[in-house]
Amino acid sequence: MTTGVTKRSVMIAGHRTSVSLEDPFWEALRAIAAARGQSVQALIGVIDAGREGQNLSSAIRVFVLASVRAQA
């Protein structure tokens, strides 16, 4: 399974940053945000606030994995 990495620019806490994730993670993040009634940007802001120094892209991947596991 080959998936591309997509880099997107998001605004978090008043500053722009870029996030690089594989396409399936972006898709899962969009689905999670929609299920919560949030925008992807707002959800990334929540993840950012709780990441405790972890790389943001990694924190998003871990969050998506935890969300998928919680649904299983």
ZATORPA-449421 format. One record per atom (N, C-alpha, C): residue number from 1; residue in three letters; atom name; x, z, y. Coordinates in nm, 4 decimals, m for minus. Each point is the difference from the previous one (the first is absolute). Example, Ala and Ser with C-alpha at 12.3 -4.5 7.8 and 13.67 -1.06 7.14 Angstrom:
+-----+-----+----+----------+----------+----------+
:   i :  aa : at :     east :       up :    north :
+-----+-----+----+----------+----------+----------+
:   1 : ALA :  N :   1.3190 :   0.7800 :  m0.5690 :
:   1 : ALA : CA :  m0.0890 :   0.0000 :   0.1190 :
:   1 : ALA :  C :   0.0900 :   0.0000 :   0.1200 :
:   2 : SER :  N :  m0.0350 :  m0.0720 :   0.1050 :
:   2 : SER : CA :   0.0820 :   0.0060 :   0.1190 :
:   2 : SER :  C :  m0.0770 :   0.0730 :   0.1090 :
+-----+-----+----+----------+----------+----------+
% end
This chain:
+-----+-----+----+----------+----------+----------+
:   i :  aa : at :     east :       up :    north :
+-----+-----+----+----------+----------+----------+
:   1 : MET :  N :   0.0843 :   0.0000 :  m0.1176 :
:   1 : MET : CA :  m0.0843 :   0.0000 :   0.1176 :
:   1 : MET :  C :   0.0889 :   0.0000 :   0.1240 :
:   2 : THR :  N :  m0.0079 :  m0.1033 :   0.0764 :
:   2 : THR : CA :   0.0784 :  m0.0115 :   0.1213 :
:   2 : THR :  C :  m0.0912 :   0.0161 :   0.1203 :
:   3 : THR :  N :   0.0339 :   0.0920 :   0.0858 :
:   3 : THR : CA :  m0.0775 :   0.0197 :   0.1218 :
:   3 : THR :  C :   0.0940 :  m0.0006 :   0.1186 :
:   4 : GLY :  N :  m0.0481 :  m0.0539 :   0.1089 :
:   4 : GLY : CA :   0.0806 :  m0.0032 :   0.1203 :
:   4 : GLY :  C :  m0.0083 :   0.1298 :   0.0758 :
:   5 : VAL :  N :   0.0969 :   0.0202 :   0.0846 :
:   5 : VAL : CA :   0.0001 :   0.1147 :   0.0897 :
:   5 : VAL :  C :  m0.0431 :  m0.0510 :   0.1360 :
:   6 : THR :  N :  m0.0988 :   0.0666 :   0.0567 :
:   6 : THR : CA :  m0.0509 :  m0.0385 :   0.1306 :
:   6 : THR :  C :   0.0316 :   0.1100 :   0.0998 :
:   7 : LYS :  N :   0.0547 :  m0.0401 :   0.1134 :
:   7 : LYS : CA :   0.0331 :   0.0939 :   0.1070 :
:   7 : LYS :  C :  m0.1091 :  m0.0091 :   0.1057 :
:   8 : ARG :  N :  m0.0560 :   0.1151 :   0.0352 :
:   8 : ARG : CA :  m0.1053 :   0.0037 :   0.1023 :
:   8 : ARG :  C :   0.0378 :   0.1007 :   0.1068 :
:   9 : SER :  N :  m0.0414 :  m0.0282 :   0.1208 :
:   9 : SER : CA :   0.0229 :   0.0902 :   0.1115 :
:   9 : SER :  C :  m0.1250 :   0.0846 :   0.0207 :
:  10 : VAL :  N :   0.0189 :   0.1310 :   0.0136 :
:  10 : VAL : CA :  m0.1126 :   0.0914 :   0.0223 :
:  10 : VAL :  C :   0.0334 :   0.0949 :   0.1141 :
:  11 : MET :  N :  m0.1040 :   0.0513 :   0.0636 :
:  11 : MET : CA :   0.0162 :   0.0973 :   0.1072 :
:  11 : MET :  C :  m0.0296 :   0.1378 :  m0.0583 :
:  12 : ILE :  N :   0.0972 :   0.0895 :   0.0088 :
:  12 : ILE : CA :  m0.0149 :   0.1361 :  m0.0517 :
:  12 : ILE :  C :   0.0425 :   0.0973 :   0.1086 :
:  13 : ALA :  N :  m0.0895 :   0.0905 :   0.0331 :
:  13 : ALA : CA :   0.0293 :   0.1039 :   0.0995 :
:  13 : ALA :  C :   0.0580 :  m0.0588 :   0.1286 :
:  14 : GLY :  N :  m0.0550 :  m0.1131 :   0.0416 :
:  14 : GLY : CA :   0.0398 :  m0.0603 :   0.1259 :
:  14 : GLY :  C :   0.1241 :  m0.0866 :  m0.0040 :
:  15 : HIS :  N :   0.0588 :  m0.0198 :  m0.1178 :
:  15 : HIS : CA :   0.1161 :  m0.0893 :  m0.0069 :
:  15 : HIS :  C :  m0.0183 :  m0.1012 :  m0.1121 :
:  16 : ARG :  N :   0.0584 :  m0.1172 :   0.0203 :
:  16 : ARG : CA :  m0.0095 :  m0.1061 :  m0.1005 :
:  16 : ARG :  C :   0.1139 :   0.0160 :  m0.1000 :
:  17 : THR :  N :  m0.0342 :  m0.0240 :  m0.1236 :
:  17 : THR : CA :   0.1003 :  m0.0005 :  m0.1057 :
:  17 : THR :  C :  m0.0395 :  m0.1061 :  m0.1008 :
:  18 : SER :  N :   0.0943 :  m0.0437 :  m0.0794 :
:  18 : SER : CA :  m0.0325 :  m0.0989 :  m0.1023 :
:  18 : SER :  C :   0.0074 :   0.0656 :  m0.1365 :
:  19 : VAL :  N :  m0.0867 :  m0.0465 :  m0.0875 :
:  19 : VAL : CA :  m0.0080 :   0.0521 :  m0.1362 :
:  19 : VAL :  C :   0.0085 :  m0.1187 :  m0.0955 :
:  20 : SER :  N :   0.0882 :   0.0095 :  m0.0971 :
:  20 : SER : CA :   0.0147 :  m0.1039 :  m0.1017 :
:  20 : SER :  C :  m0.0520 :   0.0535 :  m0.1326 :
:  21 : LEU :  N :  m0.0997 :  m0.0686 :  m0.0552 :
:  21 : LEU : CA :  m0.0580 :   0.0376 :  m0.1295 :
:  21 : LEU :  C :  m0.0278 :  m0.1249 :  m0.0809 :
:  22 : GLU :  N :   0.0012 :   0.0155 :  m0.1303 :
:  22 : GLU : CA :  m0.0410 :  m0.1078 :  m0.0886 :
:  22 : GLU :  C :  m0.1496 :  m0.0245 :   0.0203 :
:  23 : ASP :  N :  m0.0420 :  m0.1245 :  m0.0181 :
:  23 : ASP : CA :  m0.1389 :  m0.0384 :   0.0255 :
:  23 : ASP :  C :  m0.1033 :   0.0865 :  m0.0739 :
:  24 : PRO :  N :   0.0220 :   0.0372 :  m0.1278 :
:  24 : PRO : CA :  m0.0993 :   0.0854 :  m0.0662 :
:  24 : PRO :  C :  m0.0180 :   0.1367 :   0.0684 :
:  25 : PHE :  N :   0.1069 :   0.0528 :   0.0609 :
:  25 : PHE : CA :  m0.0129 :   0.1263 :   0.0722 :
:  25 : PHE :  C :  m0.0822 :  m0.0180 :   0.1273 :
:  26 : TRP :  N :   0.0193 :  m0.1122 :   0.0713 :
:  26 : TRP : CA :  m0.0826 :  m0.0267 :   0.1177 :
:  26 : TRP :  C :  m0.1469 :  m0.0123 :  m0.0405 :
:  27 : GLU :  N :  m0.0258 :  m0.0687 :  m0.1101 :
:  27 : GLU : CA :  m0.1380 :  m0.0172 :  m0.0468 :
:  27 : GLU :  C :  m0.0624 :   0.1344 :  m0.0355 :
:  28 : ALA :  N :   0.0739 :   0.0828 :  m0.0723 :
:  28 : ALA : CA :  m0.0509 :   0.1320 :  m0.0380 :
:  28 : ALA :  C :  m0.0206 :   0.0877 :   0.1232 :
:  29 : LEU :  N :   0.0919 :  m0.0078 :   0.0949 :
:  29 : LEU : CA :  m0.0118 :   0.0789 :   0.1220 :
:  29 : LEU :  C :  m0.1248 :  m0.0397 :   0.0783 :
:  30 : ARG :  N :  m0.0278 :  m0.1303 :   0.0076 :
:  30 : ARG : CA :  m0.1221 :  m0.0473 :   0.0674 :
:  30 : ARG :  C :  m0.1243 :   0.0534 :  m0.0702 :
:  31 : ALA :  N :  m0.0007 :  m0.0018 :  m0.1331 :
:  31 : ALA : CA :  m0.1152 :   0.0489 :  m0.0756 :
:  31 : ALA :  C :  m0.0197 :   0.1499 :   0.0201 :
:  32 : ILE :  N :   0.1075 :   0.0753 :  m0.0008 :
:  32 : ILE : CA :  m0.0092 :   0.1448 :   0.0199 :
:  32 : ILE :  C :  m0.0517 :   0.0297 :   0.1401 :
:  33 : ALA :  N :   0.0539 :  m0.0696 :   0.0999 :
:  33 : ALA : CA :  m0.0446 :   0.0201 :   0.1375 :
:  33 : ALA :  C :  m0.1487 :  m0.0322 :   0.0143 :
:  34 : ALA :  N :  m0.0437 :  m0.1100 :  m0.0588 :
:  34 : ALA : CA :  m0.1409 :  m0.0385 :   0.0078 :
:  34 : ALA :  C :  m0.0892 :   0.1050 :  m0.0658 :
:  35 : ALA :  N :   0.0428 :   0.0513 :  m0.1148 :
:  35 : ALA : CA :  m0.0784 :   0.1024 :  m0.0699 :
:  35 : ALA :  C :  m0.0106 :   0.1280 :   0.0808 :
:  36 : ARG :  N :   0.0991 :   0.0265 :   0.0845 :
:  36 : ARG : CA :  m0.0011 :   0.1196 :   0.0837 :
:  36 : ARG :  C :  m0.0647 :  m0.0256 :   0.1371 :
:  37 : GLY :  N :  m0.0357 :  m0.1244 :   0.0246 :
:  37 : GLY : CA :  m0.0576 :  m0.0341 :   0.1302 :
:  37 : GLY :  C :   0.1025 :   0.0021 :   0.1115 :
:  38 : GLN :  N :   0.1247 :  m0.0320 :  m0.0331 :
:  38 : GLN : CA :   0.1092 :   0.0004 :   0.0972 :
:  38 : GLN :  C :   0.0615 :  m0.1384 :   0.0089 :
:  39 : SER :  N :   0.0707 :  m0.0228 :   0.1079 :
:  39 : SER : CA :   0.0820 :  m0.1201 :   0.0078 :
:  39 : SER :  C :   0.1292 :   0.0265 :  m0.0764 :
:  40 : VAL :  N :   0.0676 :  m0.1053 :  m0.0375 :
:  40 : VAL : CA :   0.1293 :   0.0146 :  m0.0681 :
:  40 : VAL :  C :   0.0973 :   0.0720 :   0.0924 :
:  41 : GLN :  N :  m0.0020 :  m0.0342 :   0.1257 :
:  41 : GLN : CA :   0.0893 :   0.0634 :   0.0970 :
:  41 : GLN :  C :  m0.0255 :   0.1500 :   0.0087 :
:  42 : ALA :  N :  m0.1272 :   0.0412 :   0.0019 :
:  42 : ALA : CA :  m0.0324 :   0.1428 :   0.0053 :
:  42 : ALA :  C :   0.0475 :   0.0706 :  m0.1263 :
:  43 : LEU :  N :  m0.0190 :  m0.0643 :  m0.1152 :
:  43 : LEU : CA :   0.0447 :   0.0599 :  m0.1255 :
:  43 : LEU :  C :   0.1515 :   0.0126 :  m0.0029 :
:  44 : ILE :  N :   0.0705 :  m0.1003 :   0.0477 :
:  44 : ILE : CA :   0.1458 :   0.0085 :   0.0065 :
:  44 : ILE :  C :   0.0410 :   0.1142 :   0.0926 :
:  45 : GLY :  N :  m0.0742 :   0.0221 :   0.1066 :
:  45 : GLY : CA :   0.0278 :   0.1128 :   0.0895 :
:  45 : GLY :  C :  m0.0123 :   0.1336 :  m0.0713 :
:  46 : VAL :  N :  m0.1014 :   0.0130 :  m0.0857 :
:  46 : VAL : CA :  m0.0185 :   0.1226 :  m0.0783 :
:  46 : VAL :  C :   0.1173 :   0.0185 :  m0.0961 :
:  47 : ILE :  N :   0.0378 :  m0.1077 :  m0.0669 :
:  47 : ILE : CA :   0.1131 :   0.0053 :  m0.0943 :
:  47 : ILE :  C :   0.1275 :   0.0366 :   0.0748 :
:  48 : ASP :  N :   0.0202 :  m0.0618 :   0.1162 :
:  48 : ASP : CA :   0.1191 :   0.0257 :   0.0812 :
:  48 : ASP :  C :   0.0084 :   0.1476 :   0.0398 :
:  49 : ALA :  N :  m0.1122 :   0.0574 :   0.0376 :
:  49 : ALA : CA :  m0.0018 :   0.1390 :   0.0453 :
:  49 : ALA :  C :   0.0384 :   0.0974 :  m0.1119 :
:  50 : GLY :  N :  m0.0216 :  m0.0379 :  m0.1251 :
:  50 : GLY : CA :   0.0285 :   0.0907 :  m0.1094 :
:  50 : GLY :  C :   0.1210 :  m0.0344 :  m0.0838 :
:  51 : ARG :  N :   0.0817 :  m0.0919 :   0.0463 :
:  51 : ARG : CA :   0.1082 :  m0.0500 :  m0.0875 :
:  51 : ARG :  C :   0.1258 :   0.0847 :  m0.0007 :
:  52 : GLU :  N :   0.0160 :   0.0922 :   0.0913 :
:  52 : GLU : CA :   0.1120 :   0.0950 :   0.0009 :
:  52 : GLU :  C :   0.1366 :  m0.0657 :  m0.0154 :
:  53 : GLY :  N :   0.0282 :  m0.0989 :   0.0815 :
:  53 : GLY : CA :   0.1319 :  m0.0629 :   0.0015 :
:  53 : GLY :  C :   0.0214 :  m0.1105 :  m0.1018 :
:  54 : GLN :  N :  m0.0947 :  m0.0185 :  m0.0900 :
:  54 : GLN : CA :   0.0109 :  m0.1063 :  m0.1000 :
:  54 : GLN :  C :  m0.0153 :  m0.1358 :   0.0696 :
:  55 : ASN :  N :   0.0665 :  m0.1007 :  m0.0509 :
:  55 : ASN : CA :  m0.0145 :  m0.1359 :   0.0506 :
:  55 : ASN :  C :  m0.1485 :  m0.0367 :  m0.0003 :
:  56 : LEU :  N :  m0.0492 :  m0.0616 :   0.1071 :
:  56 : LEU : CA :  m0.1431 :  m0.0280 :   0.0125 :
:  56 : LEU :  C :  m0.0499 :  m0.0940 :  m0.1087 :
:  57 : SER :  N :   0.0730 :  m0.1057 :  m0.0298 :
:  57 : SER : CA :  m0.0435 :  m0.0929 :  m0.1048 :
:  57 : SER :  C :  m0.0097 :   0.0721 :  m0.1342 :
:  58 : SER :  N :   0.0970 :   0.0844 :  m0.0294 :
:  58 : SER : CA :  m0.0033 :   0.0767 :  m0.1247 :
:  58 : SER :  C :  m0.1174 :   0.0972 :  m0.0005 :
:  59 : ALA :  N :  m0.0241 :   0.0654 :   0.1119 :
:  59 : ALA : CA :  m0.1115 :   0.0946 :   0.0095 :
:  59 : ALA :  C :  m0.1333 :  m0.0707 :  m0.0236 :
:  60 : ILE :  N :  m0.0131 :  m0.1225 :   0.0507 :
:  60 : ILE : CA :  m0.1229 :  m0.0768 :  m0.0215 :
:  60 : ILE :  C :  m0.0149 :  m0.0346 :  m0.1481 :
:  61 : ARG :  N :   0.1064 :  m0.0430 :  m0.0628 :
:  61 : ARG : CA :  m0.0063 :  m0.0332 :  m0.1434 :
:  61 : ARG :  C :  m0.0412 :   0.1219 :  m0.0827 :
:  62 : VAL :  N :   0.0593 :   0.1164 :   0.0293 :
:  62 : VAL : CA :  m0.0333 :   0.1226 :  m0.0726 :
:  62 : VAL :  C :  m0.1452 :   0.0378 :   0.0248 :
:  63 : PHE :  N :  m0.0472 :  m0.0150 :   0.1234 :
:  63 : PHE : CA :  m0.1388 :   0.0301 :   0.0328 :
:  63 : PHE :  C :  m0.0950 :  m0.0910 :  m0.0777 :
:  64 : VAL :  N :   0.0297 :  m0.1287 :  m0.0028 :
:  64 : VAL : CA :  m0.0845 :  m0.0956 :  m0.0728 :
:  64 : VAL :  C :  m0.0013 :   0.0355 :  m0.1487 :
:  65 : LEU :  N :   0.1161 :   0.0289 :  m0.0563 :
:  65 : LEU : CA :   0.0073 :   0.0359 :  m0.1414 :
:  65 : LEU :  C :  m0.0832 :   0.1251 :  m0.0283 :
:  66 : ALA :  N :   0.0129 :   0.1024 :   0.0833 :
:  66 : ALA : CA :  m0.0773 :   0.1227 :  m0.0185 :
:  66 : ALA :  C :  m0.1501 :  m0.0269 :   0.0105 :
:  67 : SER :  N :  m0.0382 :  m0.0853 :   0.0930 :
:  67 : SER : CA :  m0.1423 :  m0.0340 :   0.0168 :
:  67 : SER :  C :  m0.0549 :  m0.0726 :  m0.1225 :
:  68 : VAL :  N :   0.0776 :  m0.0931 :  m0.0529 :
:  68 : VAL : CA :  m0.0420 :  m0.0749 :  m0.1189 :
:  68 : VAL :  C :  m0.0101 :   0.0939 :  m0.1202 :
:  69 : ARG :  N :   0.0980 :   0.0880 :  m0.0134 :
:  69 : ARG : CA :  m0.0037 :   0.0959 :  m0.1115 :
:  69 : ARG :  C :  m0.1186 :   0.0951 :   0.0102 :
:  70 : ALA :  N :  m0.0328 :   0.0407 :   0.1214 :
:  70 : ALA : CA :  m0.1126 :   0.0917 :   0.0202 :
:  70 : ALA :  C :  m0.1324 :  m0.0656 :  m0.0374 :
:  71 : GLN :  N :  m0.0091 :  m0.1313 :   0.0153 :
:  71 : GLN : CA :  m0.1222 :  m0.0727 :  m0.0334 :
:  71 : GLN :  C :  m0.0138 :  m0.0260 :  m0.1497 :
:  72 : ALA :  N :   0.1128 :   0.0051 :  m0.0707 :
:  72 : ALA : CA :  m0.0010 :  m0.0317 :  m0.1449 :
:  72 : ALA :  C :  m0.0544 :   0.1148 :  m0.0826 :
+-----+-----+----+----------+----------+----------+
% end
